[in-house]
Amino acid sequence: MRAGELAEAVGAEVFGNPNIEIRGISSIEKAQNDEITFISNKKYVKFLDSTKACCIIVDKNIDIAQYRDKTFLVCDDAYICFAKIMRILYNKNPKGSYISSKASISKTASISETAYISDYVFIENGAKIGSNTVLMPFVYIGENVIIGDNCLIYPNVTIRENAELGSNVIIHPGSVIGSDGFGYAKDKNGKYLKIPQVGNVIIEDDVEIGANVTIDRAVLDHTIIGKGTKIDNLVQIAHNVHIGENTVVVAQTGISGSTTIGKNVVLAGQTGIAGHINITDGVIITAKSGVGGNINKPGIYSGIPVFDHTQWLRSSVVKPRLSDMYKKIMKLEKEIEELKKC
C-alpha cells in the first residue's frame, strides 16, 4: 500500500511523499527502504538519521522539521497507529464463503453463508456460526454452541456444549472452552463424588484467548469473560469465575472457582487467585503473587499473600539482610544476659 492510503486508513497525517509504496514493517534499526517503522519512545529518535525506512510513524510531540528528506505518518499515538497498520498489512486469515467437504457438520447446525469452515472441523447439533467467522482445521464445536460474527478460531480448539461467544473473538490453538469445572463432593468414607457441571461459558465481544488456555464451565449458571478482555497463553480459569471488561490475564495465571474480577484489572504472570473472593476494578497484581482474600481498593499489589506494592518493595530490601540481623540480635541478647549477671 502507499503511505497516503495507510494514513487515510488509520487517521494519520502524511508529511512527505504520500505515494511511497510500503511492502512491510520493521524496527527502526533494521527497516529497509520499502518498509515502514515507528517511534513511540523519544529515546529512538536518534535512529532517524540512520534508518533506511521509507516511512516512519511518529507521535505529534516528536519534532520532525529537520528531516525533510523522509516521509512521516503523524498521529496522536504512534503505537496504536503501528498496531492498526500491522493489522492491515498482515491480515492473511482466510475469508469468504467456504465449507470444506472434509468437515463434519450436523444437519441441525446453523452456519452463516459467509463463514469459513476448514478441513476436519466437527460441528455438533444445534450449533450456530456467525458471519465471516473462521474455523480452522480440527476445531470441535459442541452442541448448541453459539459463535458470533467475525470470530477466528485457530486449529485444535475445543468449544464444548452450550458455550456462547460474542463477535470478534479470537481463540488460539489448543485452548478448551467449557471443560468441566473441578467439582467433587467427599463422602464419609473419603470417596470423591463428581458433581455434574451443567452451566456454561459466556465469552463477550472482542475477547482474545491465547494458546492452551482452559476456561471451565460453571457448575450452575455461567463462567463469564467480559468484553475486551485479553488472556495470555497457559491460563486456567475455573468454574463460575466472572471477569470484567478490558482485563488482562498474563501467562500461567490460575483463577480459582467463583471468584469475581473487576474491569481494567491486570493479573501479571504466574499470579494465583483463591476461590470465592472479589477483586475490584483497576487493580494490578504483580508477577508471582498470591491473592487469598478480597481486594476492595484499586492499586498495585505484590507478594504472597499480596499487600501494597510500595510496602512490598520496602520489605524486599530487608529480606536479604534478615540473616545478618538475626545474628546481631542473638549477639545483643547474649550481651544483655551477661550484663544482667554483673
C-alpha positions as CSV (number, residue, x, y, z in Angstrom):
1,M,0.0,0.0,0.0
2,R,1.0,3.6,-0.4
3,A,1.8,5.9,2.5
4,G,-1.3,8.1,1.8
5,E,-3.6,5.0,1.7
6,L,-2.3,3.8,5.1
7,A,-2.6,7.3,6.5
8,E,-6.2,7.6,5.5
9,A,-7.0,4.1,6.8
10,V,-5.6,4.9,10.3
11,G,-6.4,8.5,10.6
12,A,-2.9,9.9,10.4
13,E,-1.4,12.9,8.5
14,V,1.3,12.5,5.9
15,F,4.4,14.7,5.9
16,G,6.5,14.0,2.8
17,N,5.6,11.8,-0.2
18,P,2.2,10.1,0.1
19,N,2.9,7.9,-3.0
20,I,5.7,5.9,-1.4
21,E,4.9,2.2,-1.7
22,I,5.2,0.2,1.5
23,R,5.7,-3.6,1.4
24,G,6.3,-4.4,5.0
25,I,7.0,-3.2,8.5
26,S,10.1,-3.5,10.7
27,S,12.0,-2.0,13.6
28,I,13.6,1.4,13.1
29,E,17.2,-0.1,13.2
30,K,16.5,-2.9,10.7
31,A,13.9,-1.4,8.4
32,Q,14.7,-1.5,4.6
33,N,13.8,1.1,2.0
34,D,10.4,-0.4,1.2
35,E,9.3,-0.8,4.9
36,I,7.5,1.4,7.4
37,T,8.6,1.7,11.0
38,F,7.5,3.7,14.1
39,I,8.8,5.7,17.1
40,S,6.7,5.7,20.2
41,N,9.5,6.5,22.6
42,K,11.7,9.5,22.3
43,K,14.9,7.5,23.0
44,Y,14.6,6.1,19.5
45,V,14.6,9.5,17.8
46,K,18.4,9.1,17.5
47,F,17.9,6.5,14.8
48,L,16.0,8.9,12.5
49,D,19.3,9.9,10.7
50,S,20.4,6.3,10.0
51,T,17.2,4.4,9.4
52,K,16.5,3.2,5.8
53,A,12.8,3.0,6.4
54,C,10.7,4.7,3.6
55,C,8.1,5.9,6.1
56,I,8.1,6.5,9.9
57,I,5.1,6.6,12.2
58,V,5.5,9.2,15.0
59,D,3.6,11.0,17.7
60,K,2.7,14.7,17.2
61,N,5.1,15.6,20.0
62,I,8.2,14.4,18.1
63,D,9.9,17.2,16.2
64,I,10.4,16.1,12.5
65,A,11.0,19.5,11.0
66,Q,14.7,18.8,10.2
67,Y,14.0,15.5,8.4
68,R,12.6,17.0,5.2
69,D,14.1,14.1,3.1
70,K,11.9,11.5,4.9
71,T,8.2,10.6,4.9
72,F,6.2,10.5,8.2
73,L,2.8,9.4,9.3
74,V,2.0,11.8,12.2
75,C,-0.7,10.7,14.7
76,D,-1.8,11.1,18.3
77,D,-0.4,7.7,19.4
78,A,2.3,6.1,17.3
79,Y,2.0,2.7,19.0
80,I,-1.8,2.4,18.3
81,C,-1.2,3.6,14.7
82,F,1.5,0.9,14.3
83,A,-0.9,-1.7,15.6
84,K,-3.6,-0.7,13.2
85,I,-1.2,-0.8,10.2
86,M,0.1,-4.2,11.3
87,R,-3.5,-5.4,11.2
88,I,-3.9,-4.0,7.6
89,L,-0.6,-5.3,6.2
90,Y,-0.6,-8.7,7.7
91,N,-4.2,-9.8,7.8
92,K,-3.8,-13.1,6.0
93,N,-6.7,-15.1,7.5
94,P,-8.9,-17.0,5.1
95,K,-12.1,-15.1,4.1
96,G,-15.2,-15.8,2.1
97,S,-17.9,-18.4,1.9
98,Y,-16.4,-21.9,2.2
99,I,-17.3,-25.2,3.8
100,S,-14.8,-28.0,3.4
101,S,-16.1,-31.3,2.2
102,K,-13.9,-32.8,4.9
103,A,-15.8,-31.0,7.7
104,S,-18.4,-32.9,9.7
105,I,-21.4,-30.7,10.3
106,S,-24.7,-31.6,11.9
107,K,-27.8,-31.1,9.8
108,T,-29.3,-29.1,12.7
109,A,-26.4,-26.7,12.9
110,S,-26.8,-23.2,11.5
111,I,-23.8,-21.9,9.5
112,S,-23.7,-18.4,8.1
113,E,-23.3,-18.2,4.3
114,T,-20.1,-16.1,4.8
115,A,-18.4,-18.4,7.4
116,Y,-15.2,-20.3,6.5
117,I,-15.2,-23.9,7.7
118,S,-11.8,-25.7,7.2
119,D,-11.0,-29.4,6.9
120,Y,-11.8,-31.7,9.7
121,V,-13.9,-29.2,11.7
122,F,-16.6,-31.0,13.7
123,I,-19.8,-29.1,14.5
124,E,-22.5,-30.7,16.7
125,N,-26.3,-30.5,16.8
126,G,-27.8,-27.0,17.2
127,A,-24.6,-25.0,16.9
128,K,-24.7,-21.6,15.3
129,I,-21.8,-20.0,13.5
130,G,-21.9,-16.3,12.7
131,S,-21.0,-14.2,9.6
132,N,-17.4,-14.0,8.5
133,T,-16.3,-16.4,11.3
134,V,-13.3,-18.7,10.5
135,L,-12.9,-22.2,12.0
136,M,-9.5,-23.6,11.2
137,P,-8.7,-27.3,10.9
138,F,-9.6,-29.8,13.7
139,V,-11.8,-27.3,15.7
140,Y,-14.6,-29.0,17.7
141,I,-17.9,-27.2,18.3
142,G,-20.2,-28.8,20.8
143,E,-24.0,-29.0,20.9
144,N,-25.8,-25.7,21.0
145,V,-22.7,-23.6,20.9
146,I,-23.2,-20.0,19.7
147,I,-20.4,-18.2,17.9
148,G,-20.9,-14.6,16.8
149,D,-19.6,-12.7,13.8
150,N,-16.0,-12.1,12.7
151,C,-14.5,-14.7,15.1
152,L,-11.3,-16.5,14.4
153,I,-10.9,-20.0,16.0
154,Y,-7.4,-21.5,15.4
155,P,-6.6,-25.2,15.0
156,N,-7.3,-27.8,17.7
157,V,-9.6,-25.6,19.8
158,T,-12.4,-27.3,21.6
159,I,-15.6,-25.4,22.5
160,R,-17.9,-27.6,24.5
161,E,-21.7,-27.7,24.6
162,N,-23.8,-24.5,25.3
163,A,-20.9,-22.1,25.3
164,E,-21.7,-18.6,23.9
165,L,-19.1,-16.5,22.1
166,G,-19.8,-12.9,21.0
167,S,-18.3,-11.2,18.0
168,N,-14.7,-10.5,17.1
169,V,-13.4,-13.3,19.4
170,I,-10.0,-14.8,18.8
171,I,-9.0,-18.2,20.3
172,H,-5.5,-19.6,19.7
173,P,-4.5,-23.2,19.2
174,G,-5.1,-25.9,21.8
175,S,-7.5,-23.9,24.1
176,V,-10.5,-25.6,25.7
177,I,-13.6,-23.6,26.4
178,G,-16.3,-25.2,28.6
179,S,-14.3,-28.1,30.1
180,D,-15.7,-29.5,33.3
181,G,-15.2,-27.5,36.5
182,F,-13.2,-29.2,39.3
183,G,-16.1,-30.1,41.4
184,Y,-16.4,-33.0,43.8
185,A,-18.3,-33.9,47.0
186,K,-16.4,-36.0,49.6
187,D,-18.5,-38.7,51.4
188,K,-17.9,-40.0,54.9
189,N,-15.6,-42.8,53.5
190,G,-13.3,-40.3,51.9
191,K,-14.5,-41.1,48.4
192,Y,-15.0,-38.2,45.9
193,L,-18.3,-38.0,44.1
194,K,-18.2,-36.0,40.8
195,I,-20.6,-33.1,40.7
196,P,-22.0,-32.7,37.1
197,Q,-21.0,-29.3,35.7
198,V,-24.2,-28.2,33.9
199,G,-23.6,-24.4,33.5
200,N,-21.8,-22.8,30.5
201,V,-19.2,-20.3,29.5
202,I,-20.0,-16.9,28.1
203,I,-17.3,-15.0,26.2
204,E,-18.3,-11.5,25.3
205,D,-17.2,-9.4,22.3
206,D,-13.6,-8.5,21.4
207,V,-12.0,-11.1,23.7
208,E,-8.7,-12.8,22.7
209,I,-7.7,-16.0,24.3
210,G,-4.1,-17.4,24.0
211,A,-2.9,-20.9,23.3
212,N,-3.6,-23.8,25.7
213,V,-6.0,-21.8,27.9
214,T,-8.7,-23.7,29.8
215,I,-11.9,-22.0,30.8
216,D,-14.2,-24.2,32.9
217,R,-17.9,-24.3,32.5
218,A,-20.0,-23.3,35.6
219,V,-21.4,-25.8,38.0
220,L,-24.7,-23.9,37.5
221,D,-25.2,-20.6,35.7
222,H,-22.2,-19.1,33.9
223,T,-18.5,-18.6,33.7
224,I,-18.2,-15.1,32.2
225,I,-15.3,-13.4,30.3
226,G,-16.1,-9.7,29.9
227,K,-15.9,-7.6,26.7
228,G,-12.4,-6.7,25.5
229,T,-10.5,-8.9,28.0
230,K,-7.2,-10.4,26.8
231,I,-6.0,-13.7,28.1
232,D,-2.4,-14.9,27.6
233,N,-1.2,-18.5,27.0
234,L,-1.4,-21.2,29.6
235,V,-4.0,-19.6,31.8
236,Q,-6.5,-21.6,33.9
237,I,-9.9,-20.1,34.7
238,A,-12.1,-22.2,37.0
239,H,-15.9,-22.6,37.2
240,N,-18.2,-19.7,37.9
241,V,-15.5,-17.1,37.6
242,H,-16.6,-13.7,36.4
243,I,-14.0,-11.4,34.7
244,G,-14.9,-7.8,33.9
245,E,-14.3,-5.8,30.8
246,N,-10.9,-4.9,29.4
247,T,-9.0,-7.0,31.9
248,V,-5.6,-8.6,31.1
249,V,-4.6,-12.1,32.4
250,V,-1.0,-13.0,31.8
251,A,0.6,-16.4,31.2
252,Q,0.4,-19.2,33.9
253,T,-2.1,-17.4,36.0
254,G,-4.7,-19.5,37.8
255,I,-8.0,-18.3,39.0
256,S,-10.0,-20.5,41.4
257,G,-13.7,-21.0,41.3
258,S,-16.5,-18.5,41.9
259,T,-14.1,-15.5,42.0
260,T,-15.2,-12.2,40.6
261,I,-12.6,-9.9,39.0
262,G,-13.5,-6.3,38.0
263,K,-12.9,-4.2,35.0
264,N,-9.5,-3.0,33.8
265,V,-7.6,-5.4,36.1
266,V,-4.1,-6.7,35.3
267,L,-3.0,-10.1,36.6
268,A,0.7,-10.5,35.8
269,G,2.4,-13.8,35.1
270,Q,2.0,-16.7,37.5
271,T,-0.5,-15.0,39.7
272,G,-2.6,-17.3,41.9
273,I,-6.1,-16.3,42.8
274,A,-8.0,-18.1,45.6
275,G,-11.7,-19.0,45.1
276,H,-14.8,-17.2,46.3
277,I,-13.2,-13.7,46.5
278,N,-13.7,-10.3,44.9
279,I,-11.1,-8.1,43.2
280,T,-12.4,-4.6,42.4
281,D,-11.9,-2.5,39.3
282,G,-8.5,-1.1,38.4
283,V,-6.3,-3.5,40.4
284,I,-2.8,-4.5,39.3
285,I,-1.3,-7.8,40.7
286,T,2.4,-8.2,40.0
287,A,4.0,-11.4,38.9
288,K,4.2,-14.5,41.1
289,S,1.8,-13.0,43.6
290,G,-0.8,-14.9,45.6
291,V,-4.3,-13.4,46.3
292,G,-6.1,-15.1,49.2
293,G,-8.7,-12.5,50.1
294,N,-10.8,-9.7,48.7
295,I,-9.2,-6.6,47.3
296,N,-11.6,-3.7,47.6
297,K,-9.3,-0.7,46.7
298,P,-7.7,0.0,43.3
299,G,-3.9,0.0,43.3
300,I,-0.8,-2.2,42.8
301,Y,-0.4,-5.3,45.0
302,S,2.5,-7.8,45.4
303,G,3.6,-10.7,47.4
304,I,2.3,-14.0,48.9
305,P,-0.2,-13.1,50.3
306,V,-0.5,-9.7,48.5
307,F,-0.2,-6.4,50.1
308,D,0.5,-2.8,49.0
309,H,3.3,-2.8,46.3
310,T,5.2,0.1,47.9
311,Q,5.4,-1.7,51.2
312,W,6.3,-4.9,49.5
313,L,9.3,-3.2,47.8
314,R,10.5,-1.9,51.2
315,S,10.2,-5.4,52.8
316,S,12.0,-6.9,49.8
317,V,15.0,-4.7,50.6
318,V,15.0,-6.0,54.2
319,K,14.7,-9.7,53.4
320,P,18.3,-10.3,52.2
321,R,19.6,-8.8,55.4
322,L,17.4,-10.9,57.8
323,S,20.2,-13.5,58.4
324,D,22.7,-10.8,59.5
325,M,20.0,-9.0,61.5
326,Y,19.2,-12.3,63.3
327,K,22.9,-12.9,64.2
328,K,23.2,-9.3,65.6
329,I,20.0,-9.8,67.7
330,M,21.3,-13.1,69.1
331,K,24.6,-11.4,69.9
332,L,22.9,-8.5,71.6
333,E,20.7,-10.8,73.6
334,K,23.8,-12.7,74.8
335,E,25.4,-9.4,75.8
336,I,22.3,-8.3,77.7
337,E,22.3,-11.6,79.6
338,E,26.0,-11.1,80.5
339,L,25.2,-7.6,81.8
340,K,22.4,-8.9,84.0
341,K,24.9,-11.1,85.8
342,C,27.1,-8.1,86.7
